Structures are given as C-alpha cells and as structure tokens.
Amino acid sequence: MDVTAPETFKVTAALIPSGGRIFIAQRPPNKKFGLLWEFPGGKVELGESLQASLAREIGEELCWKIRVGELFEHVHFNLEEFSLDLFAFWCTIEGGTLCLREHVAYYWARPCELGRFEFTLADRRLVTSLEKLRTIPERVPIEMV
C-alpha cells in the first residue's frame, strides 16, 4: 500500500497589536475556509524568508507596510489534503492605509473577545495562546538575528 504524505505548506500570520487589541480579518466566502476569521498572512513562496513573505502578503492584502518582529508561535497542523506550518509573528504597522483586497471584514479584538469569532483551525491554536496573555504588547519585540 503506497501512502503519500500530504504536501506541507509554510504560511505566515501577522499579529498586529494596537491599543490592547489585535487585528483580525474575515476571509471571503468564495475562498477555502470562507467567512472564517484569521490573523492575516499567507503562503511563503519558494526562496522567500518567512518575514519577507509576511511583509509582502500584508502589503498585497491590506495595503499596509509592516515591520515584522519576534516569532510568537509556530503551529503545525495536519488536514486531510495537506499540512500547514504556521509561523505567527508580532508586527507593527509602519505605513499605508488599510484596504481589504482579500478580506470582507476586519475587527480589532481584545484577547478576551477572540473566542467569539469562528477562526480557521490553525488560527484557533493561536487564539488559545493569545487568550493566555495578560496584555498585548504595544511595542513589538524585534527578533535579534
């Protein structure tokens, strides 16, 4: 019996804090996981670093220029058809004006409110970790390379 392992995708997510809240966005109805909420980000392209991928995705999807800070959490998640390695980074908005090119709604949520939203399965694991934080950092820690 030949069992092929599902393909694994590297994806990134931006945790963007402001005023004790975190930015979340709702996926469009016509995409996979339609109308579920997520921490915005996307798939890492071949040859791209995690940080460069995240900055590119946020620029393309939300029209923001961001500074990618410290890694908050890495989540590995298996679905029937594929696996995900999700890397969530603290990020700071450095410029631009919010636009929704890939989402239908957004919300600045307090950690205690995150449980009220229906998130993608992988992002639910981030929600569990974020709900344990006493406060959301205002100054995003920068990862020392």
C-alpha positions in Angstrom: 0.0 0.0 0.0 1.6 3.3 -1.1 0.6 6.1 1.2 1.8 9.5 0.1 2.3 12.1 2.8 0.2 15.2 2.2 2.1 18.3 1.0 3.2 20.7 3.7 2.8 24.4 3.2 4.7 27.1 5.1 2.4 30.0 5.9 2.8 33.2 8.0 0.4 35.2 10.1 0.7 38.7 11.4 -0.3 39.5 15.0 -0.8 43.3 14.7 -1.5 44.9 18.1 -2.9 48.4 18.8 -4.4 49.7 22.0 -4.5 46.3 23.7 -6.3 44.8 20.7 -5.2 42.5 17.8 -6.2 42.9 14.2 -8.2 40.0 12.7 -9.8 39.7 9.3 -12.6 37.7 7.7 -11.9 35.5 4.7 -14.1 36.0 1.6 -16.9 33.4 1.0 -15.5 32.1 -2.3 -12.1 31.0 -0.9 -11.1 28.0 1.1 -12.3 28.4 4.7 -14.7 31.1 3.5 -16.1 33.6 6.0 -13.8 32.3 8.8 -11.7 34.8 10.7 -7.9 34.7 10.6 -4.7 36.6 11.5 -3.8 37.9 8.0 -0.8 36.5 6.2 -0.3 33.8 3.6 1.8 31.2 1.8 5.6 31.5 1.7 6.9 31.5 -1.9 9.9 29.5 -3.0 13.1 31.2 -1.9 11.3 33.7 0.3 12.0 34.2 4.0 9.2 33.9 6.5 9.5 37.6 7.3 9.7 38.8 3.7 6.6 36.6 2.9 4.6 38.2 5.7 5.5 41.7 4.7 4.6 41.0 1.1 1.3 39.4 2.0 0.2 42.2 4.3 1.1 44.8 1.6 -0.8 42.9 -1.0 -3.9 42.1 1.1 -4.2 45.1 3.5 -2.1 47.9 1.8 0.0 48.3 5.0 3.8 48.4 5.2 4.7 46.4 8.3 7.8 45.7 10.4 7.9 42.0 11.2 9.1 41.4 14.8 9.6 38.4 17.0 8.1 35.0 16.3 5.1 34.4 18.7 4.4 30.8 17.9 4.9 28.1 15.3 1.9 25.7 14.8 2.0 22.5 12.8 -1.4 21.4 11.6 -2.5 18.4 9.6 -5.5 18.4 7.4 -6.7 15.5 5.2 -5.4 17.1 2.0 -2.4 19.0 3.2 -0.3 20.1 6.3 0.5 23.6 7.4 3.5 25.0 9.2 2.1 28.3 10.5 4.5 30.9 11.8 2.9 33.8 13.7 4.9 37.0 14.2 4.3 40.2 16.1 4.1 43.0 13.6 3.9 46.8 13.6 2.2 49.0 11.0 4.8 51.4 9.6 2.7 53.0 6.8 -0.1 52.8 4.3 -3.9 53.0 4.6 -5.9 49.9 5.3 -7.7 48.3 2.3 -9.4 45.0 2.2 -8.2 43.3 -1.0 -8.6 39.7 0.2 -11.0 40.0 3.1 -14.6 41.1 3.6 -14.4 42.5 7.2 -11.9 43.3 9.9 -12.0 43.8 13.7 -9.6 45.0 16.4 -10.2 42.3 19.1 -9.3 42.2 22.7 -7.8 38.8 23.6 -10.9 38.0 25.7 -13.1 38.6 22.6 -11.2 36.2 20.3 -13.3 33.2 21.3 -16.4 34.9 19.9 -15.1 34.6 16.4 -15.0 31.5 14.2 -11.4 31.1 13.2 -9.6 28.8 10.8 -8.5 25.6 12.5 -4.8 26.6 12.5 -5.5 30.1 13.8 -7.6 28.7 16.7 -4.4 27.3 18.2 -3.0 30.9 18.1 -6.2 32.1 19.8 -5.7 29.7 22.6 -2.2 31.0 23.2 -3.2 34.7 22.8 -6.1 34.3 25.3 -3.5 33.3 28.0 -1.7 36.7 27.6 -2.4 39.2 30.3 -1.7 42.1 28.0 -1.0 42.6 24.3 2.4 44.2 23.7 2.3 47.7 22.4 5.9 47.7 21.3 6.6 44.8 19.1 9.7 42.9 20.1 12.3 42.7 17.3 13.9 39.3 16.8 17.7 39.5 17.1 19.3 37.7 14.2 
